Structure formats: C-alpha cells, structure tokens
Amino acid sequence: MVPMPYFLAVDAGGTKTDFALADDHQILARARAGSIKRMRVDAATANFHLEAALAELAALSGISLQQVTCTCVGTAGETVPLVVEWIREAFGSRVGGELVIRGDVEIALDAGFRGGEGILVLAGTGSNVIARGADGKLQGAGGYGPVLADQGSGHRIGEQVLRRIFLAKDERVTTLLSEAVLQFWQLGSLNELIAFVHADPRPDLSKLAPIVLQCAEAGDVLALEVLEHEGEELGYLVRLLLRRAWSDGAPLPSLAFAGSVMEHYGPVRQALLKAVRAEFAGVGELPGVVDPVQGALWRARLAAVLA
C-alpha cells in the first residue's frame, strides 16, 4: 500500500508564523507561533517557536512530522544565506521529505492565482509587491526593508506618523495623534518621545499603526493623510509593474492582497486602488485577503507531483 502523502505549509512572517499540515485533499491541522525569521529573531527563539508549532501540529493531527512528503516554507530573505541555511537545518532535522523555500510574497501570490498571472500586494509589518505575467516570470517592486522601502507597511505608517506629529507641533496644528502616541508608550511629553524613539534599541514603530487607524476613524485629518499617502506609495509600485509587464495592450491582471494592513486598513487599500486605477482603469481585485499558507500548500503539493 502506498503511504498517504502529507504536506507542511509555512508562512514565516515578521511577527508570527502560520503552519498547516495537510494531505492531498484537506488541511488536517493548523498552528501559529512567533516569528522564525532569522533576520528578526535569534536562532534559539526561532527554534523554540518552530518546535512549539510542530508539536502542536503533531498533537492535533496524530501524524508524525517525519511522515511529511514535502514542506514549503515562504519567508522574506529567501536568498539570504543566514535565512536559507537555518531553514534547511531546522526543518531538515525535524520534518521528513523534500523542502521547498520560496519568498513570502510568492506564496501569497500563489494563494491568489495558483501559478497564474496577477499582482500581489503584501503589507503587514513590512511590505512588498510582486507580479507574475502571462510568461510566468516574476517581477517585484519594493520589499527592501524598513530603511529602504516598506511603503504602506505598519513600520512605515508608524515612522511617518511620528514625523507628522512633530511637523504638526511646528505648524501649531492640533492632532489626536500626539496624545494617543504618548499614552500608548506611557510618556509624559513630546520631549520624552524624542528621547524614546532615539533610544537603543529603537522601539517597534509598527506597533503605532493601529493607533493611526483609530485616530483616522475618529476623524483626525493628519492620521488619514498618513494612511492615504502610504496607500498611494504602494499604488505607485503596482503601477511600475503594470507598465513593465502589461504595456503591450494585453488584458490587465487582478490584484490580490495579503497582510494585516491590507486586511484591516481600509484607507490604505482604497488609496492604493484609486492610485492604480487612475492610470489602469481596468485592473480588478480579489475580495478580502489571501491566505499565504494556501499558496505554500499548493507549492508543496506541486513539488511532490513533479518529483
């Protein structure tokens, strides 16, 4: 009797990691753990998170991870030796079968389009945009990290709102953002905030993003401007890819979205779509957000078929 094939799909995010164990037909168990990104956490922390998730999957499914046929891990930095070497060692010593490593944006793209053409916009803690044309080639824009890019990300929203708070101070413009940020970090004044954000280590600016959304929903003009600006910045990246890969009059692709910002921050998504459709009116969109784990699962099953 041929043994049942099992597949492990992993979406290694900046703040969390999602896992799914499946057979040929359905997901048998899911688990969530902290980040295993070696560019975000040290090896001991990554190993702890990985072992906890794998143990939970085994307990929920009753299946040993040594029975896995193929694993697909989607992660940022999939070409960085530190990342790749750790994934190969960590999964190779704990999980059976073949291992496939893909970019986190690529598995999200596959979740939406299953290897077909389309554009994926991912915005969570960080951000990235990737397109696959009719020829199957991947092209990207952005995704260079918080110092160089990350337009529309939680980090970028937090960074930009701090700048706006202090510009508003100089302009003598009232904004809900100032008090909201001070309360969040339990600080007494903007002078304390200056020292706090320049401390070593620096605070996680992405944690300010929900505060910005709350202030925007409460009617704060500056908060809404920050969110809309970041959506426009992401929209510009999408337009670059559309110009590059769909400039010959071919039917325009649809957009898929992934990440917490694309799921929950309506002003960012709406500004992005407005910016894109000002130049490419025929671009469609998939509803909601895609589940990157489903893309990793599709990749793992495909790799097993092609093996």
C-alpha positions in Angstrom: 0.0 0.0 0.0 1.3 3.4 -1.0 1.6 5.6 2.2 -0.6 8.7 2.4 1.3 11.8 1.3 1.4 14.7 3.8 2.3 18.3 3.2 3.6 21.0 5.5 3.0 24.7 4.6 4.7 27.5 6.4 4.2 31.3 6.2 7.1 32.8 8.2 6.0 36.4 8.9 7.8 39.2 10.7 5.8 38.8 13.9 4.1 35.4 13.6 4.5 32.1 11.7 1.5 30.2 10.4 1.7 26.4 9.8 -0.7 24.0 8.1 -0.4 20.2 7.9 -2.5 18.6 5.1 -3.0 15.6 2.9 -3.9 15.6 -0.8 -7.4 16.9 -0.1 -7.6 18.9 3.0 -5.9 20.7 5.9 -5.6 18.4 8.9 -4.2 20.8 11.4 -3.1 24.4 11.7 -0.9 26.1 14.2 0.5 29.6 14.9 3.7 30.5 16.6 6.0 33.5 17.0 8.4 34.5 14.2 11.0 32.1 12.9 12.6 34.8 10.7 16.3 34.7 11.4 16.6 38.3 10.4 14.1 39.2 13.2 14.9 36.7 16.0 17.9 34.8 17.2 18.4 31.1 16.5 17.3 30.0 20.0 14.0 31.9 19.7 13.3 30.7 16.2 14.0 27.1 17.2 11.7 27.4 20.2 8.8 28.8 18.1 9.3 26.1 15.4 9.4 23.2 17.9 6.2 24.5 19.7 4.3 24.7 16.4 5.4 21.3 15.1 4.5 19.7 18.4 1.1 21.3 18.2 0.5 20.1 14.7 1.5 16.5 15.6 -0.8 16.6 18.7 -3.7 17.9 16.7 -3.4 15.6 13.7 -1.9 12.5 15.3 0.7 12.4 12.5 4.4 12.4 12.9 6.2 15.2 11.1 8.7 12.6 9.8 5.9 11.3 7.6 5.7 14.6 5.6 6.3 14.2 1.9 7.1 17.8 1.1 7.3 21.1 3.0 7.1 24.6 1.5 8.4 27.5 3.6 7.6 31.0 2.5 9.8 33.7 4.0 11.4 37.0 3.4 15.1 36.8 2.7 14.8 33.6 0.8 18.1 34.3 -0.9 20.0 35.3 2.2 22.4 32.6 3.4 21.6 33.1 7.1 17.9 32.5 6.4 18.2 29.6 4.0 20.8 27.7 6.0 18.8 27.9 9.2 15.6 26.8 7.5 17.3 23.8 5.8 18.9 22.7 9.1 15.9 23.4 11.3 13.3 21.7 9.1 15.7 19.0 7.9 16.3 17.8 11.4 12.6 17.8 12.4 10.5 17.2 9.3 10.7 14.4 6.8 10.5 14.7 3.0 11.5 17.4 0.5 11.9 21.0 1.4 11.0 23.9 -0.9 11.8 27.5 0.1 10.0 30.4 -1.6 9.6 34.1 -0.9 6.7 35.0 1.4 5.3 37.3 -1.3 5.4 34.5 -3.9 3.4 32.1 -1.8 0.8 34.8 -1.2 0.7 35.3 -5.0 0.2 31.6 -5.4 -2.6 31.7 -2.9 -4.4 34.1 -5.1 -3.5 32.9 -8.6 -2.1 29.3 -8.3 0.8 29.9 -10.6 -1.2 32.2 -13.0 -0.7 35.8 -13.8 -1.6 38.5 -11.3 -0.2 41.0 -8.9 0.1 40.5 -5.1 0.4 43.4 -2.7 1.6 42.4 0.7 1.6 44.9 3.6 1.9 44.0 7.2 4.9 44.7 9.4 6.8 45.2 6.1 5.6 45.3 2.5 6.4 44.0 -0.9 4.7 43.9 -4.4 5.2 41.0 -6.9 3.8 40.3 -10.3 3.6 37.2 -12.5 3.0 37.9 -16.2 1.5 35.6 -18.8 5.0 34.3 -19.5 5.3 33.0 -15.9 8.1 35.4 -15.0 8.2 37.1 -11.6 8.9 40.7 -11.2 8.9 42.7 -8.0 9.0 46.3 -6.7 9.8 47.4 -3.1 10.5 44.9 -0.4 13.9 46.2 0.5 13.2 46.5 4.3 12.3 49.4 6.6 15.2 51.6 5.9 15.0 51.5 2.1 11.3 50.7 1.3 8.4 49.1 3.0 5.8 51.5 1.6 2.4 51.1 3.2 3.7 48.8 5.9 3.0 49.0 9.7 6.5 50.2 10.2 6.3 52.9 7.6 3.0 54.1 8.9 4.4 54.4 12.4 7.5 56.1 11.2 5.6 58.6 9.1 3.1 59.4 11.9 5.9 60.4 14.2 7.2 62.8 11.6 3.8 64.3 11.2 3.3 64.7 14.9 6.4 66.9 15.1 5.6 68.8 11.9 2.2 69.5 13.4 3.9 70.8 16.5 5.9 73.2 14.5 2.8 74.2 12.4 0.8 74.5 15.6 -1.8 72.2 14.2 -3.9 70.1 16.6 -3.9 66.3 16.1 -5.2 63.4 18.1 -2.1 61.5 17.2 0.2 63.3 19.7 -1.7 62.3 22.8 -2.6 58.9 21.5 1.1 58.0 20.9 2.2 59.4 24.3 -0.5 57.4 26.0 0.5 54.2 24.1 4.1 54.4 25.2 3.2 55.9 28.6 5.2 59.1 28.1 4.6 62.5 29.6 5.6 64.9 26.8 6.9 65.2 23.3 10.4 65.8 24.6 10.2 62.4 26.3 9.0 60.9 22.9 12.1 62.4 21.2 14.4 60.6 23.6 12.3 57.4 23.5 12.3 56.9 19.7 16.1 57.6 19.5 17.0 55.1 22.3 19.0 52.0 21.6 17.4 49.6 20.8 14.8 51.6 18.9 11.1 50.9 19.7 9.0 48.9 17.2 7.3 51.6 15.2 4.9 49.2 13.5 3.0 49.0 16.8 1.8 52.6 16.2 -0.1 51.6 13.1 -3.4 50.6 14.9 -3.3 53.9 16.8 -3.1 55.8 13.5 -6.1 53.8 12.2 -8.1 54.6 15.4 -7.3 58.3 15.1 -8.2 58.3 11.4 -11.6 56.6 12.2 -12.1 59.3 14.9 -11.8 62.0 12.2 -8.2 63.1 12.6 -7.1 64.6 9.3 -3.4 64.0 9.7 -3.9 60.4 10.6 -6.0 59.8 7.5 -3.4 61.7 5.3 -0.7 59.3 6.5 -2.7 56.2 5.7 -3.7 57.6 2.3 -0.2 58.6 1.4 1.1 55.2 2.2 -1.6 53.6 0.0 -0.6 55.9 -2.8 3.1 54.9 -2.4 2.1 51.2 -2.7 -0.1 52.0 -5.7 2.9 53.6 -7.4 4.8 50.3 -7.1 1.9 48.4 -8.6 1.8 50.9 -11.5 5.5 50.3 -12.1 4.9 46.6 -12.5 1.9 47.1 -14.7 3.9 49.4 -17.0 6.7 46.9 -17.2 4.7 43.7 -17.8 1.4 44.8 -19.3 2.4 47.6 -21.6 1.6 45.8 -24.8 -2.2 46.2 -24.5 -2.7 42.7 -23.0 -5.7 42.2 -20.7 -4.9 43.7 -17.3 -4.4 41.4 -14.3 -6.2 41.4 -11.0 -4.7 42.4 -7.7 -4.6 40.2 -4.7 -3.8 41.4 -1.2 -2.2 39.9 1.9 -1.1 41.1 5.3 -2.7 42.9 8.2 -2.6 46.4 6.7 -4.3 45.2 3.5 -6.9 43.4 5.5 -7.8 46.0 8.2 -6.7 49.4 7.0 -9.3 50.5 4.5 -7.9 53.9 3.8 -4.6 52.4 2.7 -6.2 49.9 0.4 -8.7 52.4 -1.1 -5.9 54.9 -1.8 -3.9 52.2 -3.4 -6.7 51.2 -5.7 -7.5 54.8 -6.6 -3.9 55.5 -7.5 -3.6 52.4 -9.7 -6.9 52.9 -11.5 -6.1 56.5 -12.3 -3.7 55.0 -14.8 -5.0 51.5 -15.3 -8.8 51.7 -15.0 -9.4 48.0 -15.9 -7.4 46.4 -13.0 -9.6 44.2 -10.9 -9.2 42.9 -7.3 -9.8 39.7 -5.4 -12.0 40.2 -2.4 -10.6 40.2 1.1 -7.1 39.0 1.6 -5.5 35.7 0.5 -4.1 33.1 2.9 -0.4 32.7 2.1 -0.4 29.3 3.8 -2.7 28.1 1.0 -0.1 29.2 -1.6 2.7 27.3 0.3 0.5 24.2 0.4 -0.2 24.5 -3.3 3.6 24.7 -3.9 4.3 21.7 -1.7 1.7 19.5 -3.4 3.0 20.6 -6.9 6.6 19.8 -5.9 5.5 16.3 -4.9 3.8 15.8 -8.2 6.8 17.0 -10.2 9.3 15.0 -8.2 
